[in-house]
Amino acid sequence: MGSMPTSHFSGLAAPPRDEIFELLGQFRRDTYPERVNLSAGVYCTDEGEPMPLQVVRQAETAIYQAADPHRHDYGAIEGDAAFLALARDFTFSTACSADRVVSVQTVSGSGANHTGARFLADNLRPRRVWLSDPTWVNHDLIWQTVGVAVHYYPYYNAKTRSFDFDGMVAKLEAEAEANDVVLLHACAHNPTGLDPTQEQWKAIAQLCQRKSLFPFFDNAYQGFASGDPDHDAWAVRHFAQLQGPALEMGVAQSFSKNMGLYGHRTGAFHLVTTGEGSMSAARESITANLAMIVRSEFSMSPRFGSDIAKTILGSKALTAEWYTELQVMSSRLISMRKALYDALVRLGTPGSWVHIVNQIGMFSYTGLTTPEVVYLRQKYHIYMHSSGRISMAGLNTKNVEYVASAIHEVRSNPSVMTSA
Ligand SMILES: Cc1ncc(COP(=O)(O)O)c(C=O)c1O
């Protein structure tokens, strides 16, 4: 018997682990009865249970009942045209004409970010991409993967716990160059929960126009942030309807949160062109280039989730029901912000907590420090990201007092952390 050959992979360095999924694994193994999961961005009911939307159930039933013999067929590489038209209109409404937008179906919002990044890296060839500091962890990884230099603009002012508009504009004004991509969160910024005001969005759009920067919107929370999809799409639509000059831009769309289709990987990448001259030939080759990326990586996107989204968006009655459910989800999150804030104020917890109610969307950037986060996990089995970001979806009327008391203990008596 000869000696075992050395593996090609034995010296492989392990990349950093994804903290959120790591925490989720730890939480699932934790048997402590009062454990609380504030890490993952997945909506839960007040009972702490997942919530398949009623309207999604209706769409599922309709799909099963129709029993279309083609329902398991391969789809088109660029995706389902009917789904894409509905997804596009949900995003842009009448802000720009449909023929300015080229859309391709993707593996949810992550896939949309990646497909857009790959397309722009190859065809716009930006020198840099500008990400907000901080941002959703995957942005950095996605843009590094396509070989574009990642730079950051200030976004969060830790002192005031507010959006650092002046810092953002000053940085881009001084250092961004024509063709650089600027990644923007369409609404409910992850992780800070802080969005620009409409006046600030206008100024950011003007900056992009003036300096020929290429905006790339990550639109993962439309309708989920405020409960009103039109309100949440304001920034994207403002950029799309600008004239003199019209802006080209990318939009990565996800139906994970707003339809609760997390595991079905339902989304789209939309490229908004200027629409100048004869775009029809250009549209064809843009679509073909996007399709080539899809083909080489996964051939086509999954169809069950997009069939559901198409069924809902294609029916006025189901869309109205969906909007009602969006209201239910977003108001529960808003009420949990208030409940946590009220409890901390009532307990007299040191620090200011008003930012919790001023932030929007799935997440709150609490201002808790990493040692505090670690202590809360070890002593109270409360799981949250080391940045102090919490998912409001993990809070409910049964655990919010428990969480507030734990925060109160660690904040009022920091020495508990060293004596633990
Ligand atoms: C900012 C942001 N973008 C994109 C996504 C993509 O999610 P998915 O790939 O599930 O659509 C998320 C999910 O947490 C997110 O927070």
The ligand as an ORCA input file, in Angstrom:
! r2SCAN-3c Opt
* xyz 0 1
  C     -29.413     45.030      2.974
  C     -29.759     43.664      2.485
  N     -29.599     43.385      1.194
  C     -29.889     42.195      0.688
  C     -30.366     41.188      1.497
  C     -30.628     39.928      0.764
  O     -31.438     39.000      1.232
  P     -31.915     37.799      0.314
  O     -30.745     37.280     -0.415
  O     -32.492     36.839      1.282
  O     -32.951     38.365     -0.599
  C     -30.532     41.414      2.875
  C     -30.968     40.359      3.779
  O     -30.805     40.384      4.972
  C     -30.224     42.697      3.377
  O     -30.396     43.012      4.657
*
